[in-house]
Structures are given as structure tokens and as C-alpha cells.
């Protein structure tokens, strides 16, 4: 399913801040006892904006990866090359989508949020890994978006979430679901040609998860700065510690733990090699929610 950016999220879109954007399953705001209901809603909005920004941020490397793989097919499979070029165009469209959302958010929220800006540096660091390592990491992120939508939007019967943001997540996931097929085929091609590279690629995948955790923590620190400005008060050391620890668990579970336990991700790994699935299952408890 392909969609047009201007139809899904027009440039003049105004956000409705009366509802949550993301489910509490992904933001963990309901369990913070010293925040009022209004403050919890503001934190949900801040986290949702950071969520969108992190996809914009992370898809910088996905564009580079797809373009690189397409160039390798220049004199090979023309159909596969066209699919990879379409993949590249869609990843660029996703970046524009999330940029539009964060722009609309900054216009409508109480304060301009603080967001990470070192996306080019992070993309270069990711692309320094092997193609197979990056493809496994990319499969994780793509199938994580599916898990987020299925568990916290489509399967959510208890929360009233903003329909515009839910629709954004749905359409992002629908195209990412198509991308997983290409990434899986690309990984299979590499393994068929270089079967001895799997062990190193899985090690790199683990390293990329650790790097992702560092990126999440860096954005979390900015989220808390934004929250203090929005609520108009400084948190006590105890409150700040509680916020940092609970929000880190939420971030890590949402971006890492949920991806690692996604059934389709595990089945894709199993199809590549039972060893790949086993390695991820052994690593997963490090990132699982308490």
C-alpha cells in the first residue's frame, strides 16, 4: 500500500493536544505518582514527539542502506534494483512525514521541544558496520513498528488515542512491512554468498542495540528538560531520578525489547539461521521490561 504525504499529513496540519498520541504501554507516564494528570499528558506528548523524531533520525541510515544496496544491482537484477529504489524513496517520504509532525508539534505545544541533532553522525556510525549486521538491525526496527501498531494501537481497547497520530503510525508501518521482505531477501543473499559472516553480524547487531540505547538515553535527557519547561517547575533530585529510571525502562522496552520479542522478527531470524534466533533470545532479557 502506497500513500501520499500531502494526503496523510498536509503541511498546515494542526495537532489536537487533548488526547494522548502514544499508548501508555510505550510512554509509561501513568505510573509517575508526583505528576498531575495534565503533566502526565504533557509528558506523553513530549515522548510521542521524540518517538516521531527518532524515526526521522534513524531513517537517515536506512536511506543510505537502501541506496547502497540498489547500486549493487545496477548491472544485476533490474526488478530488484527498482524495488530498492522505491524503498529509498519511501524512506525519504517517511523522514518528511516525521519532520512535518515534529514541525506541527513545535508550533502547537507549550514550549519548543529539545531534540537530538546528530543524525548524520549516527547514520555514519551505523553504516560503518557490515551490510548483514545493519540489515538485521534494520529488520528489528521495521518489525518493531509493526509490533507497536498491533499491540498499542489496533489492539488497544482501553485508551483513547489521537486518531491522526494513530493513522500516521499505521501508514508508516504498512510501508515498513513491505520493506522487511526486501531486507530479508538481501540478508539471505549475503548469507548464501558469505555464510561465515553471520557470527560477526550478530555481534554487530548487539553493538548497534547498545548504541541505540545510548541514543535513547540522550533523547530522554532532553525530554526531561522539555518537561520541566512545560510544567514550569524544577523536579527534586528524587523526582528526577524516578523520571529518569522509569522513562529509560519505557524507552528501552519500546525500542529494543519489543523489537527483539516480535514474533515475525524471530521467525525471520530463524529462517536465516536457527543460530541467529538463539543468539537474539539469549541477548533479549537484557532489554526486557521488569
C-alpha positions as CSV (number, residue, x, y, z in Angstrom):
1,X,0.0,0.0,0.0
2,X,1.5,3.3,-1.1
3,X,0.3,6.7,0.3
4,X,0.8,10.4,-0.5
5,X,2.4,12.6,2.1
6,X,0.2,15.6,1.4
7,X,-3.0,13.5,1.8
8,X,-1.8,11.8,5.1
9,X,-0.3,14.8,6.8
10,X,-0.9,18.2,5.0
11,X,1.7,20.9,5.6
12,X,-0.8,23.1,7.5
13,X,-1.9,20.3,9.9
14,X,-2.8,21.4,13.4
15,X,-2.4,18.9,16.2
16,X,-5.0,18.2,18.9
17,X,-3.3,18.0,22.3
18,X,-6.4,16.9,24.2
19,X,-5.7,13.2,23.7
20,X,-2.6,11.0,24.1
21,X,-0.7,10.4,21.0
22,X,1.1,7.2,22.0
23,X,-0.2,4.5,24.3
24,X,1.0,4.4,27.9
25,X,2.4,1.0,27.1
26,X,5.1,2.9,25.1
27,X,5.4,6.0,27.3
28,X,5.0,4.7,30.8
29,X,3.6,8.0,32.1
30,X,0.6,6.7,34.1
31,X,2.9,5.2,36.8
32,X,4.6,8.5,37.8
33,X,2.9,9.4,41.1
34,X,4.1,13.0,41.5
35,X,2.8,14.3,38.1
36,X,-0.7,15.7,37.8
37,X,-3.0,14.3,35.1
38,X,-2.2,17.4,32.9
39,X,1.6,16.9,33.4
40,X,1.3,13.2,32.5
41,X,-0.5,14.2,29.3
42,X,2.3,16.7,28.5
43,X,4.9,14.0,29.1
44,X,3.0,11.7,26.8
45,X,3.1,14.4,24.1
46,X,6.8,15.1,24.6
47,X,7.6,11.3,24.4
48,X,5.4,11.0,21.3
49,X,7.1,13.9,19.5
50,X,10.5,12.3,20.4
51,X,9.3,9.0,19.1
52,X,8.5,10.6,15.7
53,X,11.8,12.4,15.7
54,X,13.8,9.3,16.5
55,X,12.3,7.6,13.4
56,X,13.3,10.6,11.3
57,X,16.7,10.4,13.0
58,X,17.2,6.7,12.5
59,X,15.9,6.5,8.9
60,X,18.8,8.6,7.8
61,X,20.9,5.4,7.7
62,X,18.0,3.4,6.2
63,X,18.0,5.7,3.2
64,X,21.8,5.2,2.8
65,X,21.5,1.4,3.2
66,X,18.7,1.1,0.6
67,X,20.5,3.3,-1.9
68,X,23.8,1.4,-1.4
69,X,22.1,-2.0,-2.0
70,X,20.3,-0.6,-5.1
71,X,23.6,0.4,-6.6
72,X,24.9,-3.1,-6.2
73,X,22.1,-4.3,-8.5
74,X,22.9,-1.7,-11.2
75,X,24.0,-4.4,-13.6
76,X,22.2,-7.3,-11.9
77,X,18.5,-7.9,-11.2
78,X,16.6,-4.9,-12.7
79,X,13.4,-5.7,-10.9
80,X,15.2,-5.9,-7.5
81,X,17.0,-2.7,-8.2
82,X,13.7,-0.9,-8.9
83,X,12.2,-2.3,-5.7
84,X,15.2,-1.0,-3.7
85,X,15.0,2.4,-5.3
86,X,11.3,2.6,-4.4
87,X,12.3,1.5,-0.9
88,X,14.7,4.5,-0.8
89,X,12.0,6.9,-2.0
90,X,9.6,5.7,0.7
91,X,12.2,6.0,3.5
92,X,12.8,9.7,2.3
93,X,9.0,10.1,2.4
94,X,8.9,8.8,6.0
95,X,11.5,11.3,7.0
96,X,9.4,14.1,5.5
97,X,6.3,12.7,7.3
98,X,8.0,12.8,10.7
99,X,9.6,16.2,10.1
100,X,6.1,17.5,9.3
101,X,4.8,16.1,12.6
102,X,7.6,17.5,14.7
103,X,7.2,20.8,13.0
104,X,3.4,20.9,13.8
105,X,4.2,19.8,17.3
106,X,6.7,22.6,17.9
107,X,4.1,25.1,16.6
108,X,1.3,23.9,18.9
109,X,3.0,22.7,22.1
110,X,3.6,24.9,25.1
111,X,7.4,25.1,24.5
112,X,9.7,24.2,21.7
113,X,11.0,20.7,22.5
114,X,14.7,19.8,22.7
115,X,15.6,17.1,20.1
116,X,18.8,15.3,19.1
117,X,20.5,16.8,16.0
118,X,23.4,14.4,15.4
119,X,21.6,12.1,13.0
120,X,24.2,12.3,10.2
121,X,27.0,11.2,12.7
122,X,24.8,8.4,14.0
123,X,24.0,7.2,10.4
124,X,27.6,7.1,9.5
125,X,28.4,5.1,12.7
126,X,25.7,2.6,11.8
127,X,26.8,2.3,8.2
128,X,30.3,1.5,9.3
129,X,29.1,-1.9,10.3
130,X,28.7,-4.8,7.8
131,X,25.7,-4.8,5.5
132,X,24.4,-8.0,7.2
133,X,24.7,-6.5,10.6
134,X,22.9,-3.4,9.6
135,X,20.2,-5.4,7.8
136,X,19.5,-7.5,10.9
137,X,19.3,-4.2,12.9
138,X,17.0,-2.7,10.3
139,X,14.7,-5.8,10.4
140,X,14.5,-5.3,14.1
141,X,13.4,-1.7,13.8
142,X,10.9,-2.3,10.9
143,X,9.2,-5.2,12.7
144,X,9.2,-3.3,15.9
145,X,7.0,-0.7,14.2
146,X,4.6,-3.5,13.4
147,X,4.6,-4.7,17.0
148,X,3.9,-1.2,18.3
149,X,1.0,-0.7,16.0
150,X,-0.6,-4.1,16.5
151,X,-0.1,-4.1,20.3
152,X,-0.7,-0.5,21.3
153,X,-3.0,0.9,18.6
154,X,-5.0,-1.8,16.8
155,X,-5.1,-4.0,19.9
156,X,-5.7,-1.1,22.4
157,X,-9.2,-1.3,23.9
158,X,-8.7,0.8,26.9
159,X,-7.1,4.2,25.8
160,X,-8.5,7.0,23.6
161,X,-5.6,7.9,21.4
162,X,-5.3,10.8,18.9
163,X,-6.7,9.4,15.6
164,X,-4.3,11.5,13.4
165,X,-1.2,10.0,15.2
166,X,-2.6,6.5,15.1
167,X,-3.2,6.9,11.3
168,X,0.4,8.2,10.9
169,X,1.7,5.1,12.7
170,X,-0.5,2.8,10.6
171,X,0.7,4.1,7.3
172,X,4.4,4.1,8.4
173,X,4.1,0.5,9.5
174,X,2.3,-0.6,6.3
175,X,5.3,0.5,4.1
176,X,7.8,-0.8,6.6
177,X,6.1,-4.2,6.4
178,X,6.9,-4.2,2.7
179,X,10.5,-3.2,3.3
180,X,11.1,-6.1,5.6
181,X,10.6,-8.5,2.7
182,X,13.4,-6.8,0.8
183,X,15.7,-6.6,3.8
184,X,15.1,-10.3,4.4
185,X,15.9,-11.2,0.8
186,X,19.1,-9.0,0.9
187,X,20.2,-10.8,4.1
188,X,19.6,-14.2,2.6
189,X,21.7,-13.2,-0.5
190,X,24.6,-12.2,1.7
191,X,24.4,-15.3,3.8
192,X,24.2,-17.6,0.7
193,X,27.4,-15.9,-0.6
194,X,29.2,-15.5,2.7
195,X,27.8,-17.9,5.4
196,X,30.8,-17.3,7.7
197,X,29.8,-13.7,8.3
198,X,26.7,-14.4,10.4
199,X,28.5,-14.6,13.8
200,X,30.2,-11.2,13.3
201,X,27.0,-9.7,12.0
202,X,25.1,-10.8,15.1
203,X,27.8,-9.3,17.3
204,X,27.4,-6.0,15.4
205,X,23.7,-6.2,15.9
206,X,24.3,-6.4,19.6
207,X,26.6,-3.4,19.4
208,X,24.0,-1.4,17.5
209,X,21.4,-2.1,20.1
210,X,23.8,-0.7,22.8
211,X,24.4,2.3,20.6
212,X,20.7,2.7,20.2
213,X,20.3,2.6,24.0
214,X,22.8,5.5,24.3
215,X,20.8,7.5,21.7
216,X,17.5,6.8,23.6
217,X,19.1,8.0,26.9
218,X,20.4,11.1,25.2
219,X,16.9,12.0,23.9
220,X,15.5,11.1,27.3
221,X,17.7,13.8,29.0
222,X,16.3,16.3,26.5
223,X,12.7,15.1,27.1
224,X,13.1,15.9,30.8
225,X,14.5,19.3,30.1
226,X,11.4,20.0,27.9
227,X,9.1,18.6,30.5
228,X,10.5,20.9,33.2
229,X,10.0,23.9,30.9
230,X,6.5,22.8,30.1
231,X,5.3,22.3,33.7
232,X,7.1,25.5,34.9
233,X,9.0,23.9,37.8
234,X,12.2,22.0,38.5
235,X,12.0,18.5,39.8
236,X,13.6,17.4,43.1
237,X,16.6,15.1,42.8
238,X,14.3,12.2,43.9
239,X,11.7,13.1,41.3
240,X,14.3,13.5,38.6
241,X,15.8,10.1,39.5
242,X,12.3,8.4,39.4
243,X,11.6,10.0,36.0
244,X,14.9,9.1,34.5
245,X,14.8,5.5,35.6
246,X,11.1,4.8,34.7
247,X,11.4,6.6,31.4
248,X,14.6,4.8,30.5
249,X,12.8,1.4,31.1
250,X,10.0,2.6,28.9
251,X,12.3,3.8,26.1
252,X,14.4,0.6,26.1
253,X,11.4,-1.7,26.3
254,X,9.7,0.1,23.4
255,X,12.6,0.4,21.0
256,X,14.6,-2.6,21.9
257,X,12.8,-5.2,24.0
258,X,9.5,-5.1,21.9
259,X,11.5,-5.5,18.7
260,X,13.5,-8.4,20.0
261,X,10.4,-10.3,21.1
262,X,8.4,-9.5,17.9
263,X,7.2,-12.9,16.6
264,X,7.9,-12.0,12.9
265,X,11.4,-10.8,13.7
266,X,12.2,-14.1,15.5
267,X,10.7,-16.1,12.6
268,X,12.8,-14.1,10.1
269,X,15.9,-14.8,12.1
270,X,15.0,-18.5,12.3
271,X,14.7,-18.6,8.6
272,X,18.1,-17.0,8.2
273,X,19.6,-19.4,10.7
274,X,18.4,-21.0,14.0
275,X,21.7,-19.7,15.4
276,X,20.6,-16.1,14.8
277,X,17.3,-16.6,16.6
278,X,19.1,-18.3,19.5
279,X,21.6,-15.5,19.9
280,X,18.9,-12.9,20.0
281,X,16.8,-14.8,22.5
282,X,19.9,-15.1,24.7
283,X,20.5,-11.4,24.5
284,X,16.9,-10.3,24.8
285,X,16.5,-10.5,28.7
286,X,19.0,-7.6,29.0
287,X,16.3,-5.4,27.4
288,X,13.1,-6.9,28.7
289,X,10.8,-4.8,30.8
290,X,10.8,-5.7,34.5
